[in-house]
């Protein structure tokens, strides 16, 4: 039969009677426990209920472990042998014999200490309360960490959005996006002919001519500063701002097709509003002119 050690929660061990150990020695051993992560020599325990243990050997180690837990609340358990009742005498004799070889002392009786009469219900209740308190503290720390990480995620998202808006603003102010200055073309003023009384036929012809002239002037003026502004915004705005702006002219449905075309182009911008009209299905010149007017 082989003896196996277990990691036993300190809260399940019944505290022994007060000892005469020096506080400085207890603190020194506690710091060694924290540096190593555990004790190199397991203590001996007797199981007195399903969730509680009594110390047979290792009071000094127990006090040092409790001090280590006081220093660092992550230190919650100690390595121990849970001694079977039929092997208590043999194991205690071995333990005390080895101790006598390392430290000169009078070998104590190998008779195991008698099993005291415990109020098991009271002990189990006290241990349950300690475990519940520890569980509550652990849950509170976990919730606090999750809340902190959630806030950090929100902050990161807001920072990314602000960076995106800042980048859009910088692109607007860059020399490459400054609108072309349009010099108005001045046509020479022709001398007005002497007014003549037009006939009815002439009136009809002039109205037709006026309508045909107006129809020829219809279409998007690509060199207009406002058109250039709209073209730049359609090339650079993020999707949310693009949709918001297009809704002003009741053309919000074109935000996604325009955005998808920009993604397909892999950074290559629309060269003109005609380029946009040609590549976005359902978008006509009349709608584009309305978008420009409402921008």
Backbone bond lengths (Angstrom), bond angles and torsions (degrees), N, CA, C in turn:
res aa  C-N    CA-C-N  psi(-1)  N-CA   C-N-CA  omega(-1)  CA-C   N-CA-C  phi
1 X - - - 1.480 - - 1.519 109.11 -
2 X 1.319 117.93 134.00 1.459 121.75 179.18 1.517 109.50 -109.13
3 X 1.340 113.77 143.99 1.462 119.74 178.63 1.513 109.13 -92.35
4 X 1.320 116.83 129.12 1.453 121.98 -179.30 1.522 109.22 -113.24
5 X 1.301 114.31 138.20 1.464 118.80 176.83 1.524 109.94 -85.61
6 X 1.323 115.35 156.21 1.457 122.00 177.59 1.515 109.26 -132.08
7 X 1.313 116.26 155.82 1.454 121.42 174.06 1.523 107.07 -92.28
8 X 1.321 116.44 110.47 1.463 122.59 -173.61 1.524 109.49 -104.72
9 X 1.324 115.93 130.35 1.461 121.35 178.04 1.522 109.70 -64.06
10 X 1.344 115.74 132.25 1.462 120.39 -178.24 1.517 112.18 -61.13
11 X 1.326 116.90 -29.86 1.459 120.17 -177.91 1.522 112.85 -70.86
12 X 1.342 118.36 -15.46 1.460 120.84 -179.86 1.530 112.26 -93.65
13 X 1.343 116.89 -1.63 1.477 120.91 -179.23 1.519 108.73 -96.30
14 X 1.344 116.50 127.77 1.463 120.80 178.00 1.524 109.15 -69.47
15 X 1.325 119.01 124.25 1.469 120.53 -177.92 1.528 111.22 -61.62
16 X 1.337 117.28 134.21 1.478 119.53 177.24 1.524 110.39 -75.25
17 X 1.318 114.60 175.51 1.454 119.06 177.30 1.526 110.17 -65.49
18 X 1.339 115.63 157.88 1.456 120.21 -179.56 1.520 110.25 -57.83
19 X 1.328 115.54 137.69 1.463 120.51 -177.13 1.522 110.30 -107.89
20 X 1.316 114.15 174.63 1.460 121.62 179.33 1.535 111.43 -101.17
21 X 1.334 116.88 17.68 1.462 119.53 -179.57 1.525 110.34 -67.73
22 X 1.340 114.92 145.25 1.455 120.35 179.39 1.536 110.17 -72.86
23 X 1.330 117.61 132.80 1.483 119.77 179.42 1.521 113.07 -57.18
24 X 1.343 116.05 -35.22 1.470 118.85 179.99 1.522 111.13 -65.71
25 X 1.354 116.40 -38.04 1.461 119.60 178.33 1.534 110.93 -68.03
26 X 1.336 116.28 -40.76 1.464 120.23 178.88 1.535 110.19 -61.74
27 X 1.344 116.12 -43.84 1.465 119.59 -179.38 1.522 111.27 -67.28
28 X 1.346 116.70 -36.87 1.462 119.78 178.67 1.526 110.71 -63.01
29 X 1.345 116.68 -45.53 1.459 119.87 179.29 1.528 110.96 -67.02
30 X 1.349 117.12 -34.75 1.464 120.84 178.07 1.522 110.94 -60.91
31 X 1.319 116.43 -43.50 1.466 120.11 178.50 1.524 111.17 -64.65
32 X 1.346 116.89 -35.87 1.464 119.98 176.73 1.528 110.61 -66.23
33 X 1.342 116.38 -38.26 1.462 120.04 175.98 1.529 110.39 -59.41
34 X 1.329 115.68 -45.46 1.467 120.09 -177.30 1.530 111.33 -65.28
35 X 1.338 116.25 -36.80 1.465 119.48 179.87 1.529 110.84 -68.30
36 X 1.354 116.75 -40.04 1.462 120.83 -177.23 1.523 112.22 -88.14
37 X 1.324 117.66 -21.71 1.449 120.87 -178.00 1.512 114.15 93.10
38 X 1.343 117.57 -10.50 1.469 120.76 179.61 1.526 108.12 -174.40
39 X 1.346 115.91 179.51 1.467 121.21 176.22 1.524 110.07 -88.88
40 X 1.327 116.23 143.65 1.470 119.68 178.46 1.519 111.26 -80.73
41 X 1.331 116.96 -17.76 1.467 120.07 179.07 1.520 108.52 -120.49
42 X 1.325 117.55 114.92 1.457 119.28 -177.97 1.529 111.92 -67.04
43 X 1.311 115.56 150.77 1.462 119.91 174.72 1.523 108.89 -89.08
44 X 1.335 116.51 165.62 1.459 121.84 179.67 1.514 109.16 -104.74
45 X 1.329 115.60 130.92 1.457 121.11 -178.25 1.521 110.97 -125.71
46 X 1.319 114.28 150.67 1.464 121.98 172.70 1.523 107.37 -113.97
47 X 1.324 117.27 130.47 1.450 121.56 -179.60 1.516 109.33 -81.76
48 X 1.340 117.16 121.10 1.470 119.79 -177.97 1.525 111.99 -110.83
49 X 1.340 117.56 -10.80 1.460 121.95 173.63 1.518 106.86 -163.14
50 X 1.307 117.74 171.14 1.479 118.68 -178.40 1.525 114.36 -58.70
51 X 1.336 117.46 -24.30 1.470 118.59 -177.99 1.522 113.04 -127.82
52 X 1.341 118.03 21.81 1.467 118.98 179.19 1.524 110.29 -145.99
53 X 1.367 114.15 151.07 1.460 121.26 -176.30 1.522 109.32 -135.64
54 X 1.354 114.41 154.69 1.465 121.80 175.29 1.526 108.36 -116.23
55 X 1.351 117.12 141.84 1.460 121.26 -179.10 1.519 109.71 -80.63
56 X 1.352 116.26 126.22 1.468 121.49 171.95 1.527 110.21 -92.62
57 X 1.318 116.65 -44.70 1.455 123.04 177.07 1.524 108.36 -144.13
58 X 1.340 116.78 134.94 1.449 120.17 176.83 1.518 113.88 120.08
59 X 1.359 116.33 29.86 1.470 118.17 177.75 1.527 112.02 -58.95
60 X 1.346 115.09 -42.21 1.462 119.68 -178.11 1.529 110.29 -61.77
61 X 1.354 115.96 -44.44 1.459 120.06 178.82 1.532 111.02 -63.69
62 X 1.339 116.09 -37.08 1.475 119.61 179.44 1.530 110.94 -63.11
63 X 1.359 116.75 -46.86 1.468 119.64 179.56 1.532 110.92 -62.48
64 X 1.345 116.18 -38.02 1.463 119.54 178.77 1.533 110.73 -66.76
65 X 1.344 116.58 -38.30 1.460 119.94 178.48 1.530 110.97 -65.93
66 X 1.339 117.24 -39.79 1.466 120.27 177.51 1.528 110.86 -64.41
67 X 1.357 116.09 -37.58 1.464 119.84 177.08 1.532 109.87 -66.15
68 X 1.341 116.85 -39.19 1.470 120.33 178.02 1.522 110.72 -62.84
69 X 1.338 116.67 -39.23 1.474 119.92 177.15 1.525 111.36 -65.72
70 X 1.346 116.02 -34.14 1.467 119.78 177.43 1.525 111.02 -66.29
71 X 1.348 116.15 -35.38 1.467 120.71 178.98 1.527 110.82 -75.00
72 X 1.328 116.06 -43.92 1.465 121.70 -177.74 1.522 108.09 -135.14
73 X 1.345 117.88 111.59 1.459 121.11 -175.02 1.522 112.85 -69.47
74 X 1.339 118.57 -5.88 1.461 120.85 175.12 1.536 112.05 -77.67
75 X 1.336 116.94 -16.15 1.466 121.41 178.06 1.524 107.03 -85.92
76 X 1.325 117.91 101.55 1.473 120.75 -171.00 1.516 113.95 -121.84
77 X 1.334 118.99 -7.28 1.470 120.19 -174.18 1.528 109.98 -140.33
78 X 1.339 115.28 164.23 1.462 121.60 178.98 1.520 108.68 -137.54
79 X 1.326 116.23 147.08 1.474 120.56 179.88 1.513 109.77 -77.23
80 X 1.330 115.98 135.82 1.466 119.39 -174.46 1.529 110.69 -152.77
81 X 1.377 114.89 156.95 1.464 122.63 165.99 1.517 107.51 -95.77
82 X 1.305 116.83 125.31 1.462 119.95 170.26 1.529 105.82 -91.77
83 X 1.333 115.79 105.32 1.469 121.87 -168.85 1.521 110.02 -79.35
84 X 1.329 118.05 128.19 1.465 120.41 173.85 1.530 110.23 -64.38
85 X 1.311 119.18 145.26 1.477 120.98 -177.34 1.523 113.69 -56.80
86 X 1.326 118.34 -35.30 1.470 120.36 -176.08 1.528 112.57 -77.20
87 X 1.368 118.08 -9.02 1.461 120.68 -179.73 1.521 113.05 -113.29
88 X 1.334 117.18 7.23 1.463 119.23 -175.29 1.527 111.59 -59.09
89 X 1.330 118.38 -49.05 1.469 121.34 -176.65 1.520 110.82 -61.11
90 X 1.329 116.86 -46.22 1.464 120.89 -177.27 1.527 111.70 -64.05
91 X 1.321 116.39 -45.60 1.457 119.50 -176.67 1.523 111.15 -70.04
92 X 1.329 118.18 -38.66 1.463 120.96 177.30 1.524 111.12 -64.91
93 X 1.327 117.27 -37.44 1.461 120.75 177.94 1.528 110.32 -63.80
94 X 1.340 115.98 -43.72 1.468 119.69 178.14 1.521 111.26 -63.67
95 X 1.329 116.08 -42.42 1.456 121.63 -178.06 1.526 110.67 -62.05
96 X 1.361 116.18 -45.99 1.467 120.09 -177.65 1.532 111.60 -72.60
97 X 1.338 117.05 -31.75 1.467 119.41 177.42 1.525 110.93 -65.36
98 X 1.337 117.07 -44.14 1.453 120.45 178.52 1.523 111.12 -65.60
99 X 1.317 117.32 -35.99 1.462 120.42 177.51 1.522 110.70 -65.70
100 X 1.323 116.92 -36.97 1.476 119.39 -178.84 1.520 111.72 -67.46
101 X 1.334 117.14 -27.11 1.454 119.79 178.92 1.525 111.94 -75.33
102 X 1.342 116.95 -32.87 1.455 120.21 -177.09 1.521 112.98 -88.68
103 X 1.331 116.80 -30.47 1.469 120.75 -179.71 1.514 108.44 -129.11
104 X 1.354 119.29 117.88 1.460 120.51 179.41 1.524 109.80 -61.02
105 X 1.283 114.58 120.66 1.460 119.38 179.53 1.511 108.41 -164.56
106 X 1.311 115.51 165.30 1.447 121.26 177.49 1.512 107.55 -76.96
107 X 1.333 115.33 125.78 1.458 119.75 -178.58 1.510 108.52 -70.19
108 X 1.321 115.54 122.70 1.450 119.84 -179.30 1.521 109.90 -76.36
109 X 1.257 115.38 168.81 1.457 121.14 178.03 1.508 109.44 -60.83
110 X 1.312 115.46 138.56 1.454 119.72 -178.08 1.526 111.48 -84.15
111 X 1.311 115.43 1.29 1.464 118.04 178.44 1.518 108.85 -68.49
112 X 1.298 118.18 125.74 1.465 119.84 -178.94 1.517 110.88 -65.08
113 X 1.319 116.38 149.19 1.460 118.97 179.40 1.520 110.22 -62.16
114 X 1.323 115.22 144.69 1.468 118.13 -178.80 1.535 109.69 -65.59
115 X 1.287 113.70 151.30 1.462 118.97 178.14 1.526 108.55 -74.88
116 X 1.322 117.08 114.98 1.470 118.58 -178.55 1.528 110.82 -72.79
117 X 1.283 113.30 161.94 1.460 119.22 177.74 1.541 108.60 -86.01
118 X 1.302 115.49 108.96 1.466 120.80 -179.21 1.523 109.84 -102.61
119 X 1.322 113.76 148.51 1.466 119.60 167.95 1.527 106.32 -84.82
120 X 1.347 115.72 88.10 1.465 120.76 -172.09 1.521 112.22 -60.07
121 X 1.324 116.36 -36.32 1.467 118.60 179.51 1.522 111.00 -63.19
122 X 1.345 115.82 -40.93 1.457 119.84 179.67 1.529 110.56 -67.49
123 X 1.336 116.45 -41.75 1.464 120.98 -179.43 1.529 110.51 -63.85
124 X 1.335 116.05 -46.89 1.456 119.73 -178.80 1.528 111.15 -64.35
125 X 1.346 116.53 -36.07 1.460 119.53 177.68 1.528 110.86 -64.77
126 X 1.353 116.35 -43.77 1.459 120.14 179.73 1.526 110.88 -63.70
127 X 1.340 116.71 -41.85 1.460 120.56 179.54 1.527 110.37 -66.34
128 X 1.336 116.82 -40.16 1.466 120.16 178.74 1.522 111.06 -62.10
129 X 1.340 116.35 -39.17 1.467 119.72 178.91 1.518 110.52 -64.68
130 X 1.365 116.58 -43.88 1.469 120.00 179.58 1.525 110.93 -62.87
131 X 1.336 115.84 -42.42 1.466 119.19 179.58 1.526 111.34 -65.61
132 X 1.337 116.67 -38.45 1.462 120.25 178.32 1.525 110.86 -64.75
133 X 1.357 116.30 -41.19 1.460 119.87 178.00 1.530 111.02 -63.25
134 X 1.332 115.08 -41.55 1.469 118.55 179.52 1.522 110.71 -66.22
135 X 1.344 117.14 -40.20 1.457 120.60 178.97 1.519 110.64 -64.42
136 X 1.343 116.69 -40.95 1.468 120.57 178.65 1.520 111.10 -62.16
137 X 1.354 116.18 -44.06 1.463 119.90 179.03 1.519 111.34 -62.69
138 X 1.349 116.01 -39.52 1.471 119.61 179.28 1.528 111.16 -65.52
139 X 1.340 116.68 -42.01 1.474 120.75 179.01 1.521 110.09 -63.37
140 X 1.352 116.89 -42.40 1.467 120.17 -179.93 1.523 111.15 -62.29
141 X 1.352 116.74 -42.05 1.476 119.97 177.99 1.528 110.63 -63.43
142 X 1.347 116.18 -40.43 1.467 119.78 -179.73 1.521 111.17 -64.70
143 X 1.349 115.69 -44.18 1.471 119.75 179.45 1.521 110.28 -63.09
144 X 1.341 116.16 -41.53 1.465 120.13 -179.74 1.525 110.93 -62.04
145 X 1.351 116.26 -41.20 1.461 119.51 179.14 1.532 111.08 -65.33
146 X 1.345 116.11 -40.66 1.463 119.11 -178.86 1.523 111.31 -67.69
147 X 1.351 116.36 -39.54 1.464 119.29 177.43 1.525 110.03 -62.65
148 X 1.348 114.74 -42.68 1.464 119.36 -179.93 1.527 111.07 -62.30
149 X 1.343 115.96 -43.48 1.466 119.04 179.70 1.529 110.97 -67.44
150 X 1.369 116.93 -34.06 1.467 120.07 177.40 1.515 112.13 -64.63
151 X 1.358 115.85 -43.92 1.462 119.55 177.07 1.522 110.76 -62.07
152 X 1.341 115.79 -39.86 1.456 119.26 -179.46 1.525 110.95 -63.92
153 X 1.352 116.54 -37.89 1.470 119.92 178.42 1.527 110.94 -65.06
154 X 1.356 116.19 -40.25 1.466 119.81 178.52 1.530 110.29 -64.01
155 X 1.343 115.46 -43.40 1.468 120.01 179.54 1.528 110.64 -61.87
156 X 1.346 116.46 -42.19 1.472 120.02 179.08 1.530 110.95 -62.88
157 X 1.348 116.26 -41.39 1.468 119.69 179.73 1.523 111.02 -64.16
158 X 1.346 116.33 -44.51 1.463 119.55 179.05 1.522 110.98 -63.60
159 X 1.342 116.11 -38.04 1.463 119.72 178.98 1.525 110.94 -63.66
160 X 1.346 116.48 -41.56 1.466 119.87 178.41 1.532 111.49 -62.98
161 X 1.344 116.16 -41.19 1.462 119.27 179.50 1.526 110.92 -65.48
162 X 1.353 116.30 -42.21 1.459 119.40 178.33 1.524 111.29 -63.61
163 X 1.341 116.11 -39.87 1.469 119.62 177.64 1.526 111.00 -62.04
164 X 1.361 116.02 -39.91 1.466 119.51 179.62 1.520 111.07 -64.67
165 X 1.358 116.40 -43.83 1.469 119.76 178.28 1.529 110.93 -64.37
166 X 1.339 115.90 -39.30 1.461 119.36 179.50 1.524 110.78 -64.25
167 X 1.337 116.41 -38.95 1.464 120.32 178.41 1.537 110.74 -64.57
168 X 1.343 115.65 -41.82 1.469 118.92 177.26 1.525 110.79 -61.39
169 X 1.333 115.99 -41.45 1.460 120.29 -178.89 1.530 110.85 -65.60
170 X 1.346 115.58 -40.78 1.475 119.20 178.26 1.525 111.36 -63.70
171 X 1.351 116.37 -38.76 1.462 119.67 178.62 1.530 111.15 -64.95
172 X 1.345 115.14 -35.33 1.463 118.64 177.37 1.522 111.53 -63.57
173 X 1.351 115.63 -36.78 1.459 120.22 -176.60 1.522 113.41 -87.88
174 X 1.336 117.92 -5.44 1.462 120.12 -177.82 1.529 110.00 -71.76
175 X 1.353 117.51 152.05 1.479 120.69 -178.94 1.516 113.25 -58.44
176 X 1.350 118.07 -28.06 1.460 120.53 -176.48 1.515 112.40 -67.90
177 X 1.356 115.62 -22.77 1.467 118.62 -176.58 1.519 112.80 -105.44
178 X 1.330 116.75 6.19 1.469 118.64 177.07 1.526 108.70 -68.15
179 X 1.277 115.45 133.97 1.457 119.62 -174.98 1.537 111.00 -67.16
180 X 1.306 113.00 145.15 1.459 118.29 176.24 1.526 109.67 -67.22
181 X 1.291 113.88 138.82 1.474 117.43 176.25 1.517 108.23 -81.21
182 X 1.294 114.74 128.59 1.459 120.20 -177.24 1.523 109.03 -104.78
183 X 1.332 115.77 117.75 1.458 120.14 178.02 1.524 108.59 -86.79
184 X 1.315 117.13 125.50 1.482 118.42 -179.00 1.527 110.57 -67.21
185 X 1.291 114.32 135.74 1.469 119.61 177.85 1.522 108.77 -84.59
186 X 1.284 114.33 125.96 1.472 120.01 -178.59 1.522 108.36 -101.63
187 X 1.265 115.57 114.54 1.478 119.28 178.69 1.525 109.08 -91.41
188 X 1.317 116.88 143.37 1.467 119.24 179.79 1.523 111.35 -62.80
189 X 1.295 114.64 139.18 1.469 120.00 -178.05 1.530 108.29 -82.95
190 X 1.285 112.28 118.04 1.477 117.34 179.72 1.522 109.24 -79.01
191 X 1.331 116.84 144.51 1.479 119.36 177.55 1.507 110.74 -63.90
192 X 1.294 114.70 136.57 1.455 120.36 -178.55 1.534 109.06 -71.45
193 X 1.303 116.15 133.39 1.479 118.55 177.17 1.517 109.93 -72.95
194 X 1.293 113.11 156.75 1.461 118.08 178.04 1.514 109.58 -62.62
195 X 1.308 115.05 133.07 1.475 117.44 -177.25 1.513 110.71 -64.78
196 X 1.300 113.68 136.06 1.453 120.46 175.63 1.515 108.90 -124.08
197 X 1.247 114.32 150.68 1.447 118.65 -178.59 1.522 108.49 -75.26
198 X 1.321 116.19 110.96 1.483 118.26 -176.79 1.510 110.97 -75.07
199 X 1.260 114.88 148.67 1.457 120.64 174.12 1.514 109.52 -84.14
200 X 1.315 116.15 170.41 1.466 120.33 179.16 1.522 111.64 -61.57
201 X 1.328 114.46 -36.46 1.468 117.35 179.80 1.511 110.77 -64.98
202 X 1.344 115.99 -42.67 1.464 121.10 -180.00 1.521 111.08 -62.63
203 X 1.360 115.97 -39.99 1.476 119.60 178.61 1.521 110.62 -60.40
204 X 1.296 116.93 -43.58 1.476 120.26 -179.68 1.510 110.22 -64.81
205 X 1.342 116.18 -42.41 1.459 119.18 -179.36 1.509 111.50 -63.99
206 X 1.353 117.34 -40.25 1.475 120.25 -179.22 1.524 111.37 -66.49
207 X 1.322 117.56 -37.60 1.477 119.54 178.31 1.521 110.24 -64.87
208 X 1.362 115.58 -38.94 1.462 118.39 177.48 1.507 110.92 -65.81
209 X 1.347 114.70 -42.12 1.471 118.97 178.88 1.515 110.16 -61.88
210 X 1.343 117.31 -40.81 1.472 120.81 -179.99 1.509 111.75 -61.68
211 X 1.347 113.90 -41.44 1.472 117.54 -179.64 1.518 111.36 -67.64
212 X 1.308 116.37 -39.29 1.464 118.55 -179.76 1.514 110.82 -67.63
213 X 1.359 115.73 -36.27 1.470 119.00 178.11 1.509 110.99 -65.50
214 X 1.358 115.46 -40.70 1.468 119.63 179.92 1.515 110.94 -64.52
215 X 1.342 115.76 -39.14 1.465 118.48 -179.08 1.512 111.09 -66.14
216 X 1.336 116.52 -32.41 1.459 118.34 178.57 1.522 111.64 -69.27
217 X 1.354 116.64 -29.03 1.470 119.95 -177.68 1.521 112.56 -82.31
218 X 1.363 116.10 -10.15 1.457 117.84 179.39 1.526 110.35 -67.51
219 X 1.360 115.08 152.02 1.454 120.49 -177.82 1.516 110.76 126.68
220 X 1.328 116.95 164.60 1.461 122.31 -176.89 1.516 109.92 -83.29
221 X 1.327 115.86 128.13 1.466 121.56 176.98 1.525 108.29 -82.29
222 X 1.324 116.79 104.48 1.467 121.36 -173.73 1.518 112.95 -67.39
223 X 1.359 116.90 -24.55 1.466 119.58 -177.31 1.520 113.01 -91.79
224 X 1.314 116.77 -1.45 1.468 119.91 178.75 1.525 109.92 -66.63
225 X 1.336 118.80 134.22 1.481 120.53 -179.50 1.518 113.04 -54.73
226 X 1.319 117.11 -39.06 1.465 119.55 -179.06 1.530 110.42 -67.46
227 X 1.357 116.10 -37.47 1.460 119.43 176.64 1.523 110.98 -63.31
228 X 1.332 115.17 -41.71 1.472 119.39 177.89 1.521 111.26 -63.07
229 X 1.342 116.86 -37.86 1.467 120.86 177.87 1.533 110.47 -62.52
230 X 1.345 115.52 -47.10 1.470 120.18 -179.93 1.526 110.22 -62.31
231 X 1.334 117.15 -43.30 1.468 121.24 -179.99 1.525 110.28 -59.85
232 X 1.332 116.45 -43.96 1.474 119.85 179.21 1.523 111.21 -63.62
233 X 1.352 116.84 -43.42 1.470 120.07 -179.43 1.520 111.36 -65.88
234 X 1.324 117.60 -40.13 1.461 119.80 178.58 1.517 111.90 -65.31
235 X 1.325 116.88 -24.97 1.466 121.22 177.91 1.529 112.57 -82.25
236 X 1.352 117.80 -30.33 1.478 119.90 -167.54 1.513 114.96 -115.76
237 X 1.332 119.67 -21.73 1.476 120.85 -175.54 1.527 110.99 -65.39
238 X 1.348 115.49 144.57 1.460 118.12 171.78 1.526 109.10 -71.23
239 X 1.325 115.95 166.86 1.464 120.59 -170.74 1.525 112.18 -61.07
240 X 1.344 118.13 -42.25 1.465 121.25 -176.48 1.533 110.96 -63.43
241 X 1.338 116.65 -46.78 1.467 119.82 -179.99 1.534 110.87 -67.68
242 X 1.332 115.83 -36.41 1.464 119.78 179.52 1.526 110.35 -62.27
243 X 1.323 116.25 -45.07 1.467 119.84 -179.83 1.518 110.91 -64.74
244 X 1.331 116.06 -40.69 1.469 120.08 -179.88 1.540 110.74 -62.50
245 X 1.330 116.89 -42.87 1.462 120.17 -178.77 1.536 111.32 -67.69
246 X 1.332 116.73 -39.99 1.457 119.47 -178.26 1.527 112.15 -70.08
247 X 1.331 116.11 -25.74 1.459 118.97 177.78 1.524 111.50 -65.19
248 X 1.339 116.73 -23.63 1.465 119.77 179.69 1.531 111.07 -62.60
249 X 1.319 114.82 -32.47 1.471 119.13 179.49 1.526 111.03 -103.26
250 X 1.340 116.46 18.16 1.464 122.63 -179.36 1.525 111.47 56.79
251 X 1.339 115.20 35.56 1.476 120.62 179.71 1.521 110.47 -122.83
252 X 1.331 115.85 28.79 1.461 119.89 -176.78 1.513 113.89 -60.92
253 X 1.358 116.90 -23.82 1.472 119.05 -177.90 1.526 112.36 -67.25
254 X 1.361 116.89 -17.35 1.464 119.01 -179.59 1.528 112.66 -86.98
255 X 1.354 117.42 -4.02 1.466 119.41 -177.51 1.527 110.96 -63.16
256 X 1.333 116.40 -47.24 1.469 118.65 -177.67 1.527 112.59 -67.68
257 X 1.365 120.17 -45.28 1.486 118.49 177.36 1.526 112.18 -59.38
258 X 1.339 116.81 -39.16 1.475 118.97 178.74 1.519 110.23 -64.99
259 X 1.349 115.62 -43.77 1.478 119.82 -179.63 1.530 110.79 -63.15
260 X 1.349 116.97 -40.52 1.473 120.33 179.47 1.522 111.15 -65.35
261 X 1.337 116.92 -38.31 1.469 119.82 177.26 1.526 110.54 -63.61
262 X 1.367 116.24 -38.72 1.476 118.69 178.34 1.521 110.96 -62.86
263 X 1.349 116.72 -39.83 1.464 119.83 179.47 1.525 111.41 -65.79
264 X 1.343 116.82 -38.46 1.465 120.31 179.53 1.530 111.17 -65.13
265 X 1.323 115.84 -30.21 1.464 119.49 -177.20 1.523 112.74 -79.12
266 X 1.345 116.80 -9.84 1.478 121.44 176.99 1.524 112.29 55.06
267 X 1.325 115.84 50.34 1.465 119.85 175.66 1.510 114.25 93.91
268 X 1.343 118.61 -12.66 1.469 120.82 178.68 1.524 109.04 -78.33
269 X 1.303 117.06 125.28 1.457 121.68 -173.24 1.533 111.52 -82.60
270 X 1.354 113.91 159.25 1.461 119.70 171.07 1.540 108.55 -65.74
271 X 1.313 116.34 136.11 1.460 119.45 -178.17 1.527 112.43 -82.01
272 X 1.327 117.25 -26.73 1.460 121.06 -178.22 1.519 108.24 -161.37
273 X 1.334 115.48 171.26 1.463 118.65 176.76 1.527 110.69 -66.84
274 X 1.333 116.38 -29.83 1.473 119.25 176.24 1.528 110.36 -64.26
275 X 1.328 115.82 -35.78 1.474 120.71 176.63 1.525 110.04 -62.10
276 X 1.337 116.28 -40.41 1.477 120.00 178.72 1.519 110.02 -66.64
277 X 1.345 116.86 -45.65 1.467 121.12 -178.50 1.525 110.70 -60.80
278 X 1.329 116.28 -37.20 1.457 120.42 -177.54 1.525 112.29 -70.80
279 X 1.317 117.79 -27.41 1.467 121.02 -174.03 1.525 114.09 -104.14
280 X 1.340 118.21 -14.59 1.466 121.03 179.86 1.520 108.27 -104.59
281 X 1.301 116.14 115.85 1.462 121.28 -175.59 1.537 110.01 -67.17
282 X 1.338 115.95 134.39 1.457 121.35 176.60 1.511 114.37 88.84
283 X 1.331 117.27 -9.32 1.464 120.58 -178.69 1.532 109.30 -92.02
284 X 1.345 115.72 117.57 1.465 120.82 -178.01 1.525 109.93 -107.23
285 X 1.359 114.73 169.75 1.463 119.71 -179.40 1.526 111.16 -61.41
286 X 1.340 115.98 -38.26 1.470 120.12 -179.07 1.531 110.17 -61.63
287 X 1.320 115.74 -43.02 1.476 119.83 178.73 1.523 110.69 -66.81
288 X 1.333 115.99 -40.12 1.468 119.49 179.44 1.525 110.48 -62.91
289 X 1.347 116.23 -40.96 1.462 119.24 178.83 1.540 111.06 -64.52
290 X 1.329 115.68 -36.64 1.467 120.27 177.41 1.520 110.65 -65.45
291 X 1.340 116.44 -40.11 1.467 120.01 177.50 1.521 110.88 -61.62
292 X 1.343 115.44 -43.71 1.471 119.61 179.81 1.520 110.53 -63.96
293 X 1.330 117.51 -41.82 1.464 120.58 -178.84 1.531 112.04 -64.94
294 X 1.352 116.05 -35.11 1.469 119.87 -177.22 1.521 113.56 -90.95
295 X 1.330 118.02 -1.55 1.489 120.96 -174.46 1.508 112.01 -66.65
